[in-house]
Amino acid sequence: MSSKPSTLKGTRDFGPVEVEKRNYIIETIRQAYLRFGYRPIETPAMEKLETLTGKYGDEGDQLLFKVLNNGDFLSKVKPDLLDQRDSHAVLPQIAKRGLRYDLTVPFARYVAMHQHELAFPWKRYQIQSVWRGDRPQRGRYQEFVQCDADVVGTTSLLCEAEFLQIYDQVFTALGLQVVIHINHRQILAGIAEHFGFGDQFREISVAIDKWDKIGRDKVMDELSSKGLTGDRLPDMLDLYESGNIDSLRDLQPTGTLAEGLAQIDEILSYVDTDAMKQTVRLDIRLARGLSYYTGCIFEVSSAQVDIGSISGGGRYDELTSVFGLKGTSGVGISFGLARIYDVMTELDLFPAKAVKSLDALFLCMDADSLAHGWRMVTGLRASGARVDIYPELAKFKKLMKHADQRGVRRIVIIGEDERQSQLYTLRDMNTGEQQKLSIDDLRSLLVADS
C-alpha cells in the first residue's frame, strides 16, 4: 500500500504564483547586483565533505547534510567501528560528500581553483539552494535559496560601504522597512581582551550571537559551562546588554578594539546614512556564529515582522587559504529569499506585476474556430503577447470554469460569428464587460500589456 504523498520535513513545494513572486524578489536582487558590477557563477549542490567541514564552527558542522557513498557503503567499514556505534568514527568511511551549507565556502573553493583566470578584485553573485539540518520552524527551512554577492581580492572598506548601498536599494525596491545591523569581529575580540577573556573569544562570539533568542541569563550559563568565570564576566555582559557604542568609547579602546571601531567609522564615512531609506545601526551584540568571519559583519532584520535575520554577511580574510590561496581577503552578503518572501506575503507587499498572468485565454466554440484561434494565438505570441488557447472543444460552461480556475484577466471567444466578421469577443473576467475587436486592435491591446 503506497503512503500518502508528502514533502520532506523542512522543504516546500511552490506553485506558479509562489514561484513568480519568488522570481520577483530574485530579479530585484539580481538587478541590484548587476548595477554594482557583479557577475554570476554556479557551483554544484554537493561538495566534498572535507571542503565543507571545519568552516562553520562545531554547531554548523552538525547541521551539514551528509551524502552516503554509492553502493554497499558499509562493506569497507571495520567491524570494530560498527560495534562501537560511534557515528563520528564511522562517518568518514561511509560519506565523502555533503550538500552545501552556504554559498560562501563553495565560492572560496571556486576562487582557489580558478585563481589564474580571475581579475582581482573579483565580484560574483550566486543564487542557488543550500541545505541545513536545522529544526524546521517559522522562517527556518532545511532547504532554501540564498542570493549571495562577494568581492574577493581586496581589503578596501569601500566594499562594505557598497553592500550597505545594495541593502538600501534592494529592500527599498521591495517596499520593506529593515534595520541593517553592523558590527566588527575585532570589536568582539577587543571586548573579550579588555575583560581578560581573549583566549575564549570564539566561545564568547557563539554565545553572544544567541543573546536575542535566549537572553542574558542563558548566555551567562553557556559561558560559565565553557569555563568563563570571575567578577569581570558580569561586567562584560553589562556592556553587551547596553548595546551602546558610547560605552565602547568610554573604555578608551586600544589595540584590537580601537582598530575595529576605526574600520566601522571608515565604512560609515563613505555612506550618507541620513539619505538612506533604511536604518543602519551599530549592534555590538551582533556576532554571526560562522567561524570564518574576521572583519565587518552584517545582519538585516525586518522592522515590521518578527522573523529573525533576513540577510547577513561579512568579511573573511583567511577562507580561501584553506584551499591553498593565501592572502586573499573577501567580503560578501546573502539575502534569505524564503524569509523575505514570508515577510512580503504577511505584509501583502507583492505588486500585481509580480504575478505574470496571461494577457488572454482563447476559447473556441467549434472545430473551425479552434483552427482559426490557433493561427491567431501563434501570431500574437510572435508579437510578444502572453496568450494561450484551450486545446479542445468543450461546453461553454466548462470553458468558463477553466478560465476562472486559471485566474485569467481576459478571454477571447471565437465562434462562427467572430470568424465571419473578423471581430472577436474580448471579455473582462473581473467586470464581465465585453467588446468586439479586430485582430489588429486585439494585438495592440495585448502586446501593450505584456
HUWO-V223792 format. One record per residue. N is the residue number from 1. RES is the residue in one letter. BURIAL is # if it has 24 or more other ideal C-beta (glycine too) atoms within 12 Angstrom, else .. D_CENTER is the distance of its C-alpha to the mean C-alpha in Angstrom with 1 decimal. Layout:
BEGIN
n/res/burial/d_center
N/RES/BURIAL/D_CENTER
N/RES/BURIAL/D_CENTER
END
This chain:
BEGIN
n/res/burial/d_center
1/M/./38.9
2/S/./35.3
3/S/./32.7
4/K/./30.8
5/P/./27.6
6/S/./24.4
7/T/./20.8
8/L/./20.1
9/K/./19.3
10/G/./15.7
11/T/./14.8
12/R/#/15.2
13/D/./16.8
14/F/./15.8
15/G/./18.8
16/P/./19.3
17/V/./18.7
18/E/./15.3
19/V/./14.3
20/E/./15.7
21/K/#/13.9
22/R/#/10.4
23/N/#/11.8
24/Y/#/13.0
25/I/#/9.7
26/I/#/8.6
27/E/./12.2
28/T/#/12.2
29/I/#/9.6
30/R/#/11.5
31/Q/./14.8
32/A/#/14.1
33/Y/#/13.4
34/L/./16.5
35/R/./18.6
36/F/#/18.1
37/G/./19.2
38/Y/#/16.2
39/R/./16.9
40/P/./14.9
41/I/#/15.4
42/E/./14.6
43/T/#/15.6
44/P/./17.0
45/A/./15.4
46/M/#/18.3
47/E/#/19.5
48/K/./22.7
49/L/#/22.6
50/E/./24.4
51/T/#/21.5
52/L/#/19.1
53/T/#/21.5
54/G/./22.5
55/K/#/19.4
56/Y/#/17.6
57/G/#/20.7
58/D/./22.8
59/E/./20.6
60/G/#/17.6
61/D/#/20.1
62/Q/./21.2
63/L/#/17.8
64/L/#/17.8
65/F/#/18.6
66/K/#/21.8
67/V/./23.3
68/L/./27.0
69/N/./29.3
70/N/./30.9
71/G/./34.3
72/D/./36.3
73/F/./34.0
74/L/./36.4
75/S/./39.5
76/K/./39.1
77/V/#/38.4
78/K/./41.5
79/P/./43.0
80/D/./43.4
81/L/./39.6
82/L/./39.2
83/D/./42.0
84/Q/./40.3
85/R/./37.2
86/D/./35.1
87/S/./31.7
88/H/./30.7
89/A/./33.8
90/V/#/33.4
91/L/#/29.7
92/P/./30.4
93/Q/#/33.0
94/I/#/31.1
95/A/#/27.5
96/K/./26.6
97/R/#/23.1
98/G/#/19.8
99/L/#/16.4
100/R/#/13.9
101/Y/#/12.4
102/D/#/9.9
103/L/#/10.0
104/T/#/12.2
105/V/#/15.3
106/P/#/15.5
107/F/#/15.2
108/A/#/18.1
109/R/#/20.0
110/Y/#/19.7
111/V/#/21.0
112/A/#/23.8
113/M/./24.8
114/H/./24.8
115/Q/./25.9
116/H/./29.1
117/E/./27.4
118/L/#/25.1
119/A/./26.3
120/F/./25.2
121/P/./23.5
122/W/#/21.0
123/K/#/17.7
124/R/#/15.0
125/Y/#/11.6
126/Q/#/9.9
127/I/#/7.6
128/Q/#/8.4
129/S/#/8.5
130/V/#/9.3
131/W/#/11.9
132/R/#/13.3
133/G/#/16.6
134/D/#/15.8
135/R/./18.1
136/P/./16.5
137/Q/./16.7
138/R/./15.4
139/G/#/11.7
140/R/#/11.7
141/Y/#/11.6
142/Q/#/12.9
143/E/#/10.9
144/F/#/7.3
145/V/#/5.0
146/Q/#/3.0
147/C/#/4.3
148/D/#/7.1
149/A/#/10.5
150/D/#/13.6
151/V/#/17.3
152/V/#/19.7
153/G/#/23.5
154/T/./24.2
155/T/#/24.6
156/S/./24.9
157/L/#/23.3
158/L/./23.0
159/C/#/19.6
160/E/#/18.4
161/A/#/20.1
162/E/#/18.3
163/F/#/14.9
164/L/#/16.4
165/Q/#/17.4
166/I/#/14.1
167/Y/#/12.7
168/D/#/15.9
169/Q/#/15.9
170/V/#/12.5
171/F/#/12.8
172/T/./16.5
173/A/#/16.1
174/L/#/14.0
175/G/#/16.9
176/L/#/15.2
177/Q/#/17.1
178/V/#/15.3
179/V/#/16.7
180/I/#/15.5
181/H/#/17.0
182/I/#/18.4
183/N/#/20.6
184/H/#/22.1
185/R/#/22.8
186/Q/#/26.3
187/I/#/26.8
188/L/#/25.9
189/A/#/28.2
190/G/#/30.8
191/I/#/31.0
192/A/#/31.5
193/E/#/34.2
194/H/#/35.9
195/F/#/36.4
196/G/./37.5
197/F/#/34.5
198/G/./33.3
199/D/./33.6
200/Q/#/31.3
201/F/#/28.5
202/R/#/25.9
203/E/#/27.0
204/I/#/27.0
205/S/#/23.4
206/V/#/22.2
207/A/#/24.3
208/I/#/23.6
209/D/#/19.8
210/K/#/20.8
211/W/#/23.1
212/D/./21.4
213/K/./21.1
214/I/./24.6
215/G/./26.7
216/R/#/29.2
217/D/./31.7
218/K/./29.5
219/V/#/28.1
220/M/#/31.8
221/D/./32.5
222/E/#/29.8
223/L/#/31.1
224/S/./34.6
225/S/./34.0
226/K/./32.9
227/G/./36.1
228/L/#/35.3
229/T/./38.4
230/G/./40.8
231/D/./41.6
232/R/./38.9
233/L/#/36.0
234/P/./36.4
235/D/./36.8
236/M/#/33.5
237/L/#/31.8
238/D/./33.6
239/L/#/32.1
240/Y/#/28.5
241/E/./29.4
242/S/./30.6
243/G/#/27.3
244/N/./29.5
245/I/#/29.5
246/D/./33.2
247/S/#/33.8
248/L/#/32.5
249/R/./34.8
250/D/./37.6
251/L/#/37.4
252/Q/./38.7
253/P/#/36.0
254/T/./36.9
255/G/./35.5
256/T/#/31.9
257/L/#/31.2
258/A/#/32.8
259/E/#/30.8
260/G/#/27.5
261/L/#/28.6
262/A/#/30.0
263/Q/#/26.7
264/I/#/24.9
265/D/#/27.8
266/E/./27.6
267/I/#/24.0
268/L/#/24.7
269/S/./27.9
270/Y/./26.0
271/V/#/24.1
272/D/./26.0
273/T/./24.1
274/D/./26.8
275/A/./25.9
276/M/#/22.1
277/K/#/21.1
278/Q/#/18.7
279/T/#/20.1
280/V/#/19.9
281/R/#/21.4
282/L/#/22.6
283/D/#/21.9
284/I/#/24.0
285/R/#/22.7
286/L/#/19.1
287/A/#/19.3
288/R/#/15.9
289/G/#/17.4
290/L/#/16.4
291/S/#/19.7
292/Y/#/19.0
293/Y/#/18.4
294/T/#/21.7
295/G/#/21.5
296/C/#/19.6
297/I/#/16.6
298/F/#/14.1
299/E/#/12.5
300/V/#/11.8
301/S/#/13.2
302/S/#/14.2
303/A/./17.9
304/Q/./18.5
305/V/#/17.0
306/D/./17.2
307/I/#/14.0
308/G/#/13.1
309/S/#/10.6
310/I/#/7.6
311/S/#/7.0
312/G/#/9.3
313/G/#/11.2
314/G/#/14.8
315/R/#/17.8
316/Y/#/19.1
317/D/#/22.7
318/E/./23.6
319/L/#/20.7
320/T/#/22.2
321/S/./25.6
322/V/#/25.2
323/F/#/25.0
324/G/./28.1
325/L/#/26.9
326/K/./28.2
327/G/./28.0
328/T/#/24.8
329/S/#/22.6
330/G/#/18.9
331/V/#/16.3
332/G/#/12.6
333/I/#/9.5
334/S/#/5.7
335/F/#/3.7
336/G/#/2.7
337/L/#/3.7
338/A/#/6.6
339/R/#/7.9
340/I/#/7.9
341/Y/#/9.7
342/D/#/11.9
343/V/#/12.9
344/M/#/13.8
345/T/#/15.6
346/E/./17.5
347/L/./18.5
348/D/./19.3
349/L/#/17.7
350/F/#/17.1
351/P/./20.0
352/A/./22.4
353/K/./21.4
354/A/#/17.9
355/V/./19.9
356/K/./21.9
357/S/#/25.1
358/L/#/28.2
359/D/#/30.7
360/A/#/33.5
361/L/#/34.6
362/F/#/38.1
363/L/#/40.5
364/C/#/43.8
365/M/#/47.0
366/D/./48.9
367/A/./48.9
368/D/./50.0
369/S/#/47.4
370/L/#/44.6
371/A/./45.7
372/H/#/46.0
373/G/#/42.6
374/W/./41.0
375/R/./42.5
376/M/#/41.3
377/V/#/37.7
378/T/./37.8
379/G/./39.0
380/L/#/36.6
381/R/./33.6
382/A/./35.1
383/S/./35.2
384/G/./31.4
385/A/#/31.7
386/R/./29.4
387/V/#/32.1
388/D/#/33.0
389/I/#/36.3
390/Y/#/37.3
391/P/./38.8
392/E/./41.7
393/L/./44.6
394/A/./44.4
395/K/./46.0
396/F/./44.8
397/K/./43.6
398/K/./41.3
399/L/#/39.9
400/M/./39.2
401/K/./37.5
402/H/#/35.2
403/A/#/34.4
404/D/./33.7
405/Q/./31.4
406/R/./29.3
407/G/./29.1
408/V/#/30.5
409/R/#/31.6
410/R/#/34.8
411/I/#/37.2
412/V/#/39.9
413/I/#/43.0
414/I/#/45.4
415/G/#/48.9
416/E/./52.3
417/D/./52.8
418/E/#/49.7
419/R/#/50.6
420/Q/./54.1
421/S/./53.3
422/Q/./50.0
423/L/./48.6
424/Y/#/45.6
425/T/#/44.6
426/L/#/41.2
427/R/#/40.3
428/D/./37.6
429/M/#/36.2
430/N/./35.4
431/T/./38.8
432/G/./41.0
433/E/./42.5
434/Q/./43.9
435/Q/./45.1
436/K/./46.8
437/L/#/45.3
438/S/./46.3
439/I/#/44.0
440/D/./43.7
441/D/./42.8
442/L/#/40.4
443/R/#/38.7
444/S/./38.6
445/L/#/37.0
446/L/#/34.3
447/V/./33.3
448/A/./33.1
449/D/#/30.5
450/S/./28.3
END
